[in-house]
Amino acid sequence: MAKVNIALDAELVVEVMVLAGVGNPQDAVEAVVRDYIARGHRTEALAASREEAHRTGEGITPPEPPQG
């Protein structure tokens, strides 16, 4: 896999290391990037399932008739 070198603010990296619970900057940044990618995939899957449900009518309940 190709590697990319970037410069990051040290305070940001330290904060990520603390939040991610890792002791090395490389692992911390990789964890954040992997989490971001996974979140994007989950969002795409959720949007697709909602579109499918709307398209097929699944999960859509008809309005209740007025009472009275």
DSSP file (Angstrom, degrees, kcal/mol; ACC not computed):
  #  RESIDUE AA STRUCTURE BP1 BP2  ACC     N-H-->O    O-->H-N    N-H-->O    O-->H-N    TCO  KAPPA ALPHA  PHI   PSI    X-CA   Y-CA   Z-CA
    1    1 A M              0   0    0      0, 0.0     2,-0.1     0, 0.0     0, 0.0   0.000 360.0 360.0 360.0 139.1    0.0    0.0    0.0
    2    2 A A        -     0   0    0      1,-0.0     2,-0.3     2,-0.0     0, 0.0  -0.399 360.0-139.9 -70.2 148.6    1.3    3.5   -0.8
    3    3 A K        -     0   0    0     -2,-0.1     2,-0.4     2,-0.0    -1,-0.0  -0.835   9.4-156.7-111.4 149.6    2.1    5.8    2.1
    4    4 A V        -     0   0    0     -2,-0.3     2,-0.5     2,-0.0    -2,-0.0  -0.989   5.1-151.0-126.5 133.5    1.4    9.5    2.3
    5    5 A N        +     0   0    0     -2,-0.4     2,-0.3     2,-0.0    -2,-0.0  -0.909  23.9 167.2-104.9 129.4    3.3   11.9    4.6
    6    6 A I        -     0   0    0     -2,-0.5     2,-0.5     2,-0.0    -2,-0.0  -0.944  33.4-121.7-136.4 158.7    1.4   14.9    5.9
    7    7 A A        -     0   0    0     -2,-0.3     2,-0.3     3,-0.0    -2,-0.0  -0.885  32.7-178.3-101.9 131.5    2.1   17.6    8.5
    8    8 A L        -     0   0    0     -2,-0.5     2,-0.2     3,-0.0    -2,-0.0  -0.925  38.1 -92.9-127.4 152.7   -0.5   17.9   11.3
    9    9 A D     >  -     0   0    0     -2,-0.3     4,-2.0     1,-0.2     3,-0.4  -0.476  34.1-137.2 -61.6 127.0   -0.9   20.2   14.2
   10   10 A A  H  > S+     0   0    0      1,-0.2     4,-2.6    -2,-0.2     5,-0.2   0.850 101.8  56.1 -59.9 -37.1    0.7   18.4   17.2
   11   11 A E  H  > S+     0   0    0      1,-0.2     4,-2.3     2,-0.2    -1,-0.2   0.897 107.0  49.9 -63.5 -39.1   -2.1   19.3   19.6
   12   12 A L  H  > S+     0   0    0     -3,-0.4     4,-2.4     2,-0.2    -2,-0.2   0.926 111.5  48.2 -63.2 -44.2   -4.6   17.7   17.2
   13   13 A V  H  X S+     0   0    0     -4,-2.0     4,-2.6     1,-0.2    -2,-0.2   0.915 111.1  49.9 -65.0 -42.9   -2.6   14.6   17.0
   14   14 A V  H  X S+     0   0    0     -4,-2.6     4,-2.4     2,-0.2    -1,-0.2   0.917 110.6  50.3 -62.2 -42.3   -2.2   14.4   20.8
   15   15 A E  H  X S+     0   0    0     -4,-2.3     4,-2.7     1,-0.2    -2,-0.2   0.912 111.1  48.5 -62.8 -41.4   -5.9   14.9   21.3
   16   16 A V  H  X S+     0   0    0     -4,-2.4     4,-3.0     2,-0.2     5,-0.2   0.907 109.5  53.1 -63.5 -41.2   -6.7   12.1   18.8
   17   17 A M  H  X>S+     0   0    0     -4,-2.6     5,-1.8     2,-0.2     4,-1.2   0.918 112.0  45.1 -60.3 -43.3   -4.2    9.8   20.6
   18   18 A V  H  <5S+     0   0    0     -4,-2.4     3,-0.2     2,-0.2    -2,-0.2   0.946 116.2  45.2 -65.9 -48.3   -5.9   10.4   23.9
   19   19 A L  H  <5S+     0   0    0     -4,-2.7    -2,-0.2     1,-0.2    -1,-0.2   0.880 117.7  43.6 -64.2 -38.1   -9.4   10.0   22.5
   20   20 A A  H  <5S-     0   0    0     -4,-3.0    -1,-0.2    -5,-0.2    -2,-0.2   0.648 105.8-128.9 -82.4 -14.9   -8.4    6.9   20.5
   21   21 A G  T  <5 +     0   0    0     -4,-1.2     2,-0.3     1,-0.3    -3,-0.2   0.843  62.9 130.7  71.4  32.9   -6.4    5.4   23.4
   22   22 A V      < -     0   0    0     -5,-1.8    -1,-0.3    -6,-0.2    -2,-0.1  -0.869  53.6-146.0-119.1 155.3   -3.3    4.8   21.3
   23   23 A G  S    S+     0   0    0     -2,-0.3    -6,-0.1    -3,-0.1    -5,-0.1   0.326  76.4  65.9-103.0   8.2    0.2    5.7   22.1
   24   24 A N  S  > S-     0   0    0      1,-0.1     4,-2.1    -7,-0.1     5,-0.2  -0.994  71.0-137.8-136.0 134.8    1.5    6.4   18.6
   25   25 A P  H  > S+     0   0    0      0, 0.0     4,-2.5     0, 0.0     5,-0.3   0.855 102.7  55.3 -58.5 -39.2    0.5    9.2   16.2
   26   26 A Q  H  > S+     0   0    0      1,-0.2     4,-2.3     2,-0.2     5,-0.2   0.945 110.6  44.5 -60.2 -48.8    0.5    7.0   13.1
   27   27 A D  H  > S+     0   0    0      1,-0.2     4,-2.4     2,-0.2    -1,-0.2   0.876 112.1  53.7 -63.8 -37.9   -2.0    4.6   14.7
   28   28 A A  H  X S+     0   0    0     -4,-2.1     4,-2.0     2,-0.2    -2,-0.2   0.940 111.3  43.6 -63.2 -47.7   -4.2    7.4   16.0
   29   29 A V  H  X S+     0   0    0     -4,-2.5     4,-2.4     1,-0.2    -2,-0.2   0.900 113.5  51.6 -67.3 -39.8   -4.5    9.1   12.7
   30   30 A E  H  X S+     0   0    0     -4,-2.3     4,-2.7    -5,-0.3    -1,-0.2   0.899 108.4  52.5 -62.3 -39.4   -5.2    5.7   10.9
   31   31 A A  H  X S+     0   0    0     -4,-2.4     4,-2.3     2,-0.2    -1,-0.2   0.906 110.4  47.6 -62.6 -41.6   -7.9    4.9   13.5
   32   32 A V  H  X S+     0   0    0     -4,-2.0     4,-2.4     2,-0.2    -2,-0.2   0.924 113.3  47.1 -65.9 -44.1   -9.6    8.2   12.8
   33   33 A V  H  X S+     0   0    0     -4,-2.4     4,-2.3     2,-0.2    -2,-0.2   0.919 113.0  48.7 -65.1 -43.1   -9.5    7.8    9.1
   34   34 A R  H  X S+     0   0    0     -4,-2.7     4,-2.6     1,-0.2    -1,-0.2   0.904 111.9  49.6 -63.5 -40.5  -10.7    4.2    9.3
   35   35 A D  H  X S+     0   0    0     -4,-2.3     4,-2.6    -5,-0.2    -2,-0.2   0.908 110.1  50.9 -63.7 -42.1  -13.6    5.3   11.5
   36   36 A Y  H  X S+     0   0    0     -4,-2.4     4,-2.0     2,-0.2    -2,-0.2   0.914 112.0  46.8 -61.8 -43.5  -14.5    8.1    9.2
   37   37 A I  H  X S+     0   0    0     -4,-2.3     4,-2.2     2,-0.2    -2,-0.2   0.926 112.5  49.4 -64.9 -45.2  -14.6    5.7    6.2
   38   38 A A  H  X S+     0   0    0     -4,-2.6     4,-2.4     1,-0.2    -2,-0.2   0.900 109.9  51.7 -61.4 -41.0  -16.7    3.1    8.2
   39   39 A R  H  X S+     0   0    0     -4,-2.6     4,-2.4     1,-0.2    -1,-0.2   0.904 108.4  51.7 -62.8 -40.9  -19.1    5.9    9.2
   40   40 A G  H  X S+     0   0    0     -4,-2.0     4,-2.3     2,-0.2    -1,-0.2   0.899 109.8  49.0 -62.1 -40.9  -19.5    6.9    5.6
   41   41 A H  H  X S+     0   0    0     -4,-2.2     4,-2.4     2,-0.2    -2,-0.2   0.902 111.2  49.8 -65.6 -40.6  -20.2    3.3    4.5
   42   42 A R  H  X S+     0   0    0     -4,-2.4     4,-2.5     2,-0.2    -2,-0.2   0.909 111.1  49.7 -64.4 -40.5  -22.8    3.0    7.3
   43   43 A T  H  X S+     0   0    0     -4,-2.4     4,-2.5     2,-0.2    -2,-0.2   0.916 111.1  49.0 -64.0 -43.1  -24.5    6.2    6.2
   44   44 A E  H  X S+     0   0    0     -4,-2.3     4,-2.4     2,-0.2    -2,-0.2   0.915 112.1  48.7 -62.1 -42.8  -24.6    5.1    2.6
   45   45 A A  H  X S+     0   0    0     -4,-2.4     4,-2.4     2,-0.2    -2,-0.2   0.903 111.9  48.8 -65.1 -41.3  -26.1    1.8    3.6
   46   46 A L  H  X S+     0   0    0     -4,-2.5     4,-2.3     2,-0.2    -2,-0.2   0.922 111.9  48.4 -64.4 -44.2  -28.7    3.4    5.8
   47   47 A A  H  X S+     0   0    0     -4,-2.5     4,-2.4     1,-0.2    -2,-0.2   0.902 111.9  50.0 -62.6 -41.0  -29.7    5.9    3.0
   48   48 A A  H  X S+     0   0    0     -4,-2.4     4,-2.5     2,-0.2    -2,-0.2   0.904 110.7  48.7 -65.4 -40.9  -29.9    3.1    0.5
   49   49 A S  H  X S+     0   0    0     -4,-2.4     4,-2.5     2,-0.2    -1,-0.2   0.879 111.8  49.8 -68.6 -35.3  -32.1    1.0    2.8
   50   50 A R  H  X S+     0   0    0     -4,-2.3     4,-2.4     2,-0.2    -2,-0.2   0.910 111.4  48.5 -67.2 -41.1  -34.4    4.0    3.4
   51   51 A E  H  X S+     0   0    0     -4,-2.4     4,-2.6     2,-0.2    -2,-0.2   0.916 112.5  49.1 -63.3 -42.0  -34.7    4.7   -0.3
   52   52 A E  H  X S+     0   0    0     -4,-2.5     4,-2.5     2,-0.2     6,-0.3   0.920 111.3  48.9 -63.3 -44.1  -35.5    1.0   -0.9
   53   53 A A  H  X>S+     0   0    0     -4,-2.5     4,-1.4     1,-0.2     5,-0.8   0.906 113.8  46.5 -62.9 -41.5  -38.1    1.0    1.8
   54   54 A H  H  <5S+     0   0    0     -4,-2.4    -1,-0.2     2,-0.2    -2,-0.2   0.902 113.1  49.7 -67.1 -40.0  -39.7    4.2    0.4
   55   55 A R  H  <5S+     0   0    0     -4,-2.6    -2,-0.2     1,-0.2    -1,-0.2   0.882 119.7  35.9 -66.2 -39.4  -39.5    2.8   -3.2
   56   56 A T  H  <5S-     0   0    0     -4,-2.5    -1,-0.2    -5,-0.2    -2,-0.2   0.574 107.5-120.4 -92.8 -10.2  -41.2   -0.5   -2.2
   57   57 A G  T ><5 +     0   0    0     -4,-1.4     3,-1.3     1,-0.3    -3,-0.2   0.527  59.4 151.4  84.1   4.0  -43.5    0.9    0.4
   58   58 A E  T 3 < +     0   0    0     -5,-0.8    -1,-0.3    -6,-0.3    -2,-0.1  -0.464  66.2  13.0 -70.8 139.3  -42.1   -1.2    3.2
   59   59 A G  T 3  S+     0   0    0      1,-0.2     2,-0.7    -2,-0.2    -1,-0.2   0.485  93.9 123.8  78.1   1.0  -42.3    0.2    6.6
   60   60 A I    <   -     0   0    0     -3,-1.3    -1,-0.2    -7,-0.2     0, 0.0  -0.858  47.1-157.9 -97.9 119.9  -44.7    2.9    5.5
   61   61 A T        -     0   0    0     -2,-0.7     3,-0.1    -3,-0.1    -3,-0.0  -0.773  19.7-115.9 -97.7 140.4  -47.9    2.8    7.6
   62   62 A P        -     0   0    0      0, 0.0    -1,-0.0     0, 0.0     2,-0.0  -0.362  42.3 -91.5 -69.4 153.9  -51.1    4.3    6.2
   63   63 A P        -     0   0    0      0, 0.0     0, 0.0     0, 0.0     0, 0.0  -0.343  44.2-108.9 -64.8 146.5  -52.5    7.3    8.1
   64   64 A E        -     0   0    0      1,-0.1     3,-0.1    -3,-0.1    -3,-0.0  -0.515  36.0-107.9 -75.8 143.8  -55.0    6.4   10.8
   65   65 A P        -     0   0    0      0, 0.0    -1,-0.1     0, 0.0     2,-0.0  -0.377  43.4 -93.1 -68.5 150.8  -58.6    7.3   10.1
   66   66 A P        -     0   0    0      0, 0.0     2,-0.4     0, 0.0     0, 0.0  -0.340  40.9-138.3 -62.7 144.1  -60.0   10.3   12.1
   67   67 A Q              0   0    0      1,-0.2    -3,-0.0    -3,-0.1     0, 0.0  -0.794 360.0 360.0-104.0 146.6  -61.8    9.3   15.3
   68   68 A G              0   0    0     -2,-0.4    -1,-0.2     0, 0.0     0, 0.0   0.452 360.0 360.0 137.9 360.0  -64.9   10.8   16.4
